């Protein structure tokens, strides 16, 4: 999200903002919202409608849908393909951040690389931004667990040799493939609704802390993009235009200018691409390119990626107070537990600037702006 605020507008209130965001957006393992009672019928509607369900229920703006991948809902979701256990895990977790590398980050635009692209996205130097990273929570995890068992059996049934059990699969047109697609779409739509609700509470938090109305704050959604998902798309394969299923795991869509799936106001520049780094360095906004569409099925990377396991990070941080180190550098971090901050320290990740330079030099994304964190809430 971008805003009409500048860095100096919030620098004196960043601690207050971070504390308020932490109070208003439940985070951490098993976090739940106590102010939202979702019954089974409403949960089924979330699975099918995605972000639209959230907006219909007062969470956000109708114009947000234009700036969400697939307008906030993937077709083909069928709640009948979702297990009872997955239903249960999702019901109390809608509108929550979760744990691990999930975050809400208040930052500012530290550098602009292309004025024309930045103007189209309405990003200005020193302008305040908010980045949200979360997904389908325990629901999506359960869907995955449920269908790994199904796919392992299916691979044997269809004579598919697996170099690794985690690559278990089934033909997309098979009964197993269709059922998994229907369940995965439910989880994806739950994630769209989840982020839309958090977007709403980010806005409300800023309004209260900054004592400003929506018109002055101008907290507008730039883009909401997925990075663990399968999608049916049209691509050229062996010289022929084909409808194929593209799996993006740890990857994000990066469609080029003039693609019909891009919002009209971005059609001339390409799809916005969000590549977060870590809570101590920076993140990037980019746009998709024609080369990405021809070389990588319209895809690019989605983040910095870890270089240390969580256990290794804890070992490396022994004797240090990571939150204090970050505060000394002007970054306020709030988390449900100290362990998460340690596991998510900067050294545990690759330098996202190097990662972004790789995708830019490969021609599959184009840099627009660099975002530097001021305050972060972590799961």
C-alpha positions as CSV (number, residue, x, y, z in Angstrom):
1,X,0.0,0.0,0.0
2,X,1.1,3.6,-0.7
3,X,0.1,6.6,1.3
4,X,-0.1,10.4,1.2
5,X,2.2,10.6,4.2
6,X,5.9,11.3,4.2
7,X,8.6,9.8,6.3
8,X,8.8,12.8,8.6
9,X,5.0,12.6,9.2
10,X,5.3,9.2,10.9
11,X,8.9,9.1,12.2
12,X,7.8,10.6,15.6
13,X,4.9,8.1,15.9
14,X,6.4,4.9,14.6
15,X,6.5,3.2,18.0
16,X,2.8,4.1,18.6
17,X,1.9,2.9,15.1
18,X,3.7,-0.4,15.5
19,X,2.1,-1.1,18.9
20,X,-1.4,-0.2,17.5
21,X,-0.9,-2.5,14.5
22,X,0.3,-5.3,16.8
23,X,-2.9,-4.9,18.9
24,X,-5.3,-4.7,16.0
25,X,-3.8,-7.5,13.9
26,X,-3.5,-10.8,15.8
27,X,-0.1,-12.5,15.1
28,X,1.9,-15.5,16.1
29,X,1.4,-19.3,16.0
30,X,-2.3,-20.2,16.2
31,X,-3.4,-16.5,16.5
32,X,-7.2,-15.9,16.3
33,X,-9.6,-13.0,16.0
34,X,-12.0,-12.8,19.0
35,X,-14.1,-10.2,17.3
36,X,-15.1,-12.3,14.3
37,X,-17.3,-15.3,14.6
38,X,-17.3,-17.2,11.3
39,X,-19.8,-20.0,11.0
40,X,-19.5,-22.8,8.5
41,X,-21.8,-21.2,5.9
42,X,-19.9,-17.9,5.9
43,X,-16.6,-19.8,5.7
44,X,-17.8,-21.5,2.5
45,X,-18.6,-18.1,1.1
46,X,-15.1,-16.9,1.9
47,X,-13.7,-19.9,0.0
48,X,-15.7,-19.0,-3.1
49,X,-15.7,-15.2,-3.0
50,X,-12.3,-14.4,-1.6
51,X,-11.6,-10.7,-1.1
52,X,-15.1,-9.8,-2.4
53,X,-16.5,-11.5,0.7
54,X,-14.3,-9.2,2.9
55,X,-15.5,-6.1,1.1
56,X,-19.1,-7.1,1.2
57,X,-18.7,-7.4,5.0
58,X,-17.2,-3.9,5.4
59,X,-13.5,-4.7,5.2
60,X,-12.0,-2.4,2.5
61,X,-13.0,-0.7,-0.7
62,X,-14.6,-2.0,-3.9
63,X,-11.8,-0.3,-5.9
64,X,-9.3,-2.5,-4.1
65,X,-10.4,-5.5,-6.2
66,X,-9.0,-4.0,-9.3
67,X,-5.5,-4.1,-7.8
68,X,-5.7,-7.8,-6.6
69,X,-4.4,-10.7,-8.7
70,X,-7.5,-12.4,-10.2
71,X,-9.6,-9.6,-8.6
72,X,-9.3,-11.4,-5.3
73,X,-10.9,-14.8,-6.2
74,X,-9.7,-17.8,-8.3
75,X,-12.4,-19.7,-10.2
76,X,-13.1,-23.4,-9.5
77,X,-13.1,-23.3,-5.7
78,X,-15.3,-26.0,-4.2
79,X,-15.7,-26.2,-0.4
80,X,-16.7,-29.9,-0.8
81,X,-13.0,-30.6,-1.6
82,X,-11.9,-29.2,1.8
83,X,-11.6,-31.5,4.8
84,X,-13.4,-30.9,8.1
85,X,-10.1,-30.3,9.8
86,X,-9.1,-27.6,7.3
87,X,-12.5,-25.9,7.8
88,X,-11.9,-25.9,11.6
89,X,-8.3,-24.5,11.3
90,X,-9.4,-21.7,9.0
91,X,-12.6,-20.6,10.9
92,X,-10.9,-18.8,13.8
93,X,-7.9,-17.5,11.8
94,X,-9.4,-15.2,9.2
95,X,-8.0,-11.7,9.6
96,X,-4.8,-12.8,11.3
97,X,-1.1,-12.5,10.4
98,X,0.2,-15.9,11.6
99,X,3.8,-16.7,12.4
100,X,7.3,-17.2,10.8
101,X,8.2,-14.9,8.0
102,X,4.7,-13.2,7.9
103,X,4.7,-9.5,8.6
104,X,3.2,-6.1,8.3
105,X,5.9,-3.5,7.6
106,X,5.7,0.3,7.6
107,X,8.4,1.7,5.4
108,X,9.3,4.6,3.1
109,X,10.5,5.0,-0.5
110,X,14.2,5.4,-0.1
111,X,15.1,5.4,-3.9
112,X,13.3,5.7,-7.2
113,X,14.8,4.0,-10.2
114,X,12.3,4.9,-12.9
115,X,10.3,8.1,-12.5
116,X,7.7,7.2,-15.1
117,X,7.0,3.8,-13.6
118,X,6.9,5.3,-10.1
119,X,4.5,8.1,-11.1
120,X,2.1,5.5,-12.5
121,X,2.2,3.6,-9.2
122,X,2.0,6.9,-7.4
123,X,5.2,6.2,-5.4
124,X,7.2,9.2,-4.3
125,X,10.6,9.5,-2.6
126,X,10.2,9.5,1.2
127,X,6.5,8.5,0.8
128,X,5.2,6.0,3.5
129,X,4.3,2.5,2.4
130,X,2.9,-0.6,4.1
131,X,3.7,-4.1,3.0
132,X,1.6,-7.1,4.2
133,X,2.8,-10.7,3.8
134,X,0.5,-13.5,4.9
135,X,-1.6,-16.2,3.3
136,X,-4.2,-18.9,4.1
137,X,-2.9,-19.7,7.5
138,X,-3.6,-23.1,9.0
139,X,-6.3,-23.8,6.4
140,X,-3.8,-23.8,3.5
141,X,-1.4,-25.9,5.5
142,X,-4.0,-28.5,6.2
143,X,-5.1,-28.6,2.6
144,X,-1.5,-29.3,1.7
145,X,-1.2,-32.0,4.3
146,X,-4.4,-33.6,3.2
147,X,-3.5,-33.7,-0.5
148,X,0.1,-34.8,-0.1
149,X,-1.4,-38.2,1.0
150,X,-3.8,-38.2,-2.0
151,X,-1.0,-37.2,-4.5
152,X,1.4,-39.8,-3.2
153,X,-1.1,-42.5,-4.0
154,X,-2.0,-40.9,-7.3
155,X,1.6,-40.8,-8.5
156,X,1.8,-44.6,-8.1
157,X,-1.6,-45.0,-9.7
158,X,-0.6,-43.0,-12.8
159,X,3.0,-44.4,-13.0
160,X,4.8,-41.1,-12.1
161,X,8.3,-41.6,-10.8
162,X,9.1,-39.2,-8.0
163,X,12.7,-38.0,-7.4
164,X,11.4,-36.5,-4.1
165,X,8.2,-37.3,-2.2
166,X,7.5,-33.6,-1.9
167,X,7.1,-33.5,-5.7
168,X,4.1,-35.8,-5.5
169,X,1.5,-35.0,-8.1
170,X,-1.3,-36.2,-10.4
171,X,-2.5,-35.2,-13.9
172,X,-4.5,-32.0,-13.7
173,X,-7.5,-33.6,-15.5
174,X,-7.6,-36.6,-13.1
175,X,-10.1,-36.9,-10.3
176,X,-7.3,-36.3,-7.8
177,X,-6.0,-33.3,-9.7
178,X,-9.4,-31.7,-10.0
179,X,-10.1,-32.2,-6.3
180,X,-6.8,-30.7,-5.3
181,X,-7.4,-27.7,-7.6
182,X,-10.8,-27.1,-6.0
183,X,-9.3,-27.2,-2.5
184,X,-6.3,-25.1,-3.4
185,X,-8.6,-22.4,-4.9
186,X,-10.5,-22.3,-1.6
187,X,-7.3,-21.7,0.3
188,X,-6.1,-19.1,-2.2
189,X,-9.4,-17.2,-1.9
190,X,-9.2,-17.5,1.9
191,X,-5.8,-15.8,1.7
192,X,-7.1,-13.0,-0.5
193,X,-9.9,-12.4,2.1
194,X,-7.4,-12.5,4.9
195,X,-5.1,-9.9,3.4
196,X,-8.0,-7.7,2.5
197,X,-9.2,-7.7,6.1
198,X,-5.7,-6.9,7.3
199,X,-5.5,-4.1,4.8
200,X,-8.7,-2.7,6.4
201,X,-7.3,-2.8,9.9
202,X,-4.0,-1.2,8.7
203,X,-6.1,1.7,7.4
204,X,-8.2,2.0,10.6
205,X,-5.0,1.9,12.7
206,X,-3.4,4.7,10.7
207,X,-6.5,6.8,11.0
208,X,-6.6,6.5,14.7
209,X,-2.9,7.0,15.4
210,X,-2.3,9.7,12.8
211,X,-5.7,11.3,13.6
212,X,-6.5,11.6,9.9
213,X,-9.3,10.6,7.6
214,X,-9.1,8.4,4.6
215,X,-8.8,11.3,2.2
216,X,-5.7,12.7,3.8
217,X,-4.1,9.3,4.5
218,X,-4.6,8.0,0.9
219,X,-3.7,4.5,1.9
220,X,-4.3,2.9,-1.5
221,X,-3.6,-0.7,-2.5
222,X,-0.9,-0.8,-5.1
223,X,-1.1,-4.6,-5.7
224,X,-1.8,-7.9,-4.0
225,X,0.0,-10.8,-5.6
226,X,0.4,-14.5,-4.8
227,X,3.5,-16.6,-4.5
228,X,2.5,-20.2,-3.7
229,X,-0.2,-21.1,-6.2
230,X,-1.1,-22.8,-9.4
231,X,-3.0,-20.8,-12.1
232,X,-4.5,-21.6,-15.5
233,X,-3.0,-19.2,-18.1
234,X,-2.4,-18.8,-21.8
235,X,1.2,-19.1,-22.9
236,X,3.2,-20.0,-26.0
237,X,4.6,-23.5,-25.8
238,X,6.6,-25.0,-28.8
239,X,5.3,-22.2,-31.0
240,X,1.6,-22.7,-30.1
241,X,-0.7,-20.8,-27.9
242,X,-1.9,-23.1,-25.1
243,X,-3.9,-23.1,-22.0
244,X,-1.6,-24.5,-19.3
245,X,-1.4,-24.8,-15.5
246,X,1.5,-22.8,-14.2
247,X,2.7,-23.6,-10.7
248,X,4.5,-20.8,-8.8
249,X,6.2,-21.9,-5.6
250,X,8.3,-19.2,-4.1
251,X,7.7,-17.3,-7.3
252,X,5.4,-14.4,-8.2
253,X,3.5,-13.5,-11.4
254,X,5.3,-10.8,-13.5
255,X,3.1,-10.1,-16.5
256,X,4.3,-7.7,-19.2
257,X,2.8,-4.3,-20.3
258,X,-0.5,-4.6,-22.3
259,X,-1.5,-8.0,-20.8
260,X,-5.3,-8.1,-20.3
261,X,-5.0,-9.5,-16.8
262,X,-3.2,-6.3,-15.6
263,X,-5.4,-3.4,-14.1
264,X,-6.2,-0.7,-16.6
265,X,-4.2,2.0,-14.8
266,X,-1.0,-0.2,-14.9
267,X,-1.6,-1.6,-18.4
268,X,1.1,0.6,-20.0
269,X,3.9,-0.3,-17.5
270,X,3.3,-4.0,-16.7
271,X,2.2,-5.8,-13.5
272,X,3.5,-4.6,-10.2
273,X,5.9,-7.1,-8.6
274,X,6.6,-7.1,-4.8
275,X,9.9,-8.6,-3.6
276,X,10.4,-8.3,0.2
277,X,13.7,-8.6,1.8
278,X,14.2,-8.8,5.6
279,X,13.1,-6.6,8.4
280,X,16.5,-5.0,8.7
281,X,17.4,-4.0,5.2
282,X,14.9,-3.3,2.4
283,X,12.3,-4.5,-0.1
284,X,11.6,-3.6,-3.8
285,X,8.8,-2.8,-6.1
286,X,9.3,-3.8,-9.7
287,X,7.2,-4.5,-12.8
288,X,6.9,-7.5,-15.1
289,X,8.4,-7.6,-18.5
290,X,7.8,-9.3,-21.9
291,X,11.0,-11.4,-21.4
292,X,9.5,-12.9,-18.2
293,X,6.4,-13.8,-20.2
294,X,8.5,-15.6,-22.9
295,X,11.2,-17.1,-20.7
296,X,9.6,-17.9,-17.3
297,X,5.9,-18.2,-18.0
298,X,5.5,-14.6,-16.7
299,X,7.2,-15.3,-13.4
300,X,9.9,-13.8,-11.2
301,X,11.2,-14.5,-7.6
302,X,9.1,-13.5,-4.6
303,X,11.7,-12.7,-2.0
304,X,15.2,-12.9,-0.6
305,X,15.2,-16.5,0.5
306,X,16.9,-17.9,3.6
307,X,20.6,-18.8,4.0
308,X,20.2,-20.0,7.6
309,X,17.7,-22.4,9.0
310,X,15.7,-21.2,12.0
311,X,17.9,-23.3,14.3
312,X,21.1,-21.8,12.8
313,X,19.8,-18.3,13.2
314,X,19.1,-18.9,16.9
315,X,22.6,-20.2,17.3
316,X,24.1,-17.2,15.5
317,X,22.1,-14.7,17.6
318,X,23.1,-16.1,20.9
319,X,24.0,-13.3,23.3
320,X,22.5,-10.6,21.1
321,X,19.3,-8.6,21.4
322,X,18.2,-8.3,17.8
323,X,15.2,-6.0,18.5
324,X,17.6,-3.5,20.3
325,X,20.1,-3.7,17.3
326,X,17.2,-2.8,14.9
327,X,16.0,0.0,17.2
328,X,19.4,1.5,17.2
329,X,19.2,1.7,13.4
330,X,15.7,3.3,13.6
331,X,13.6,0.2,13.0
332,X,10.9,-0.7,15.6
333,X,10.0,-4.4,15.7
334,X,7.1,-6.0,17.6
335,X,6.5,-9.8,17.7
336,X,4.4,-12.3,19.5
337,X,7.7,-13.8,20.8
338,X,11.4,-13.1,20.9
339,X,12.2,-16.4,19.1
340,X,10.6,-15.1,15.9
341,X,12.7,-12.0,15.8
342,X,15.8,-14.0,16.2
343,X,14.8,-16.5,13.5
344,X,14.0,-13.7,11.2
345,X,17.1,-11.6,11.7
346,X,18.7,-10.1,8.6
347,X,21.7,-12.5,8.5
348,X,19.3,-15.4,8.1
349,X,18.4,-14.1,4.6
350,X,20.2,-13.4,1.4
351,X,20.7,-9.7,0.6
352,X,17.6,-9.0,-1.4
353,X,19.4,-6.3,-3.4
354,X,21.6,-9.0,-4.9
355,X,18.6,-11.1,-5.6
356,X,16.7,-8.3,-7.3
357,X,19.8,-7.4,-9.4
358,X,19.8,-11.0,-10.7
359,X,16.2,-10.9,-11.9
360,X,16.7,-7.4,-13.4
361,X,19.8,-8.4,-15.3
362,X,18.0,-11.5,-16.5
363,X,15.3,-9.2,-17.9
364,X,12.4,-10.7,-16.1
365,X,11.6,-7.7,-13.9
366,X,12.3,-4.0,-14.0
367,X,13.1,-2.0,-10.8
368,X,10.8,0.8,-9.8
369,X,11.5,1.7,-6.1
370,X,13.4,0.6,-3.0
371,X,11.5,0.5,0.3
372,X,13.2,0.7,3.7
373,X,11.5,-0.4,6.9
374,X,10.7,1.9,9.8
375,X,8.5,-0.4,11.8
376,X,7.5,-4.1,11.6
377,X,5.1,-6.5,13.3
378,X,6.1,-10.2,13.0
379,X,4.3,-13.4,13.8
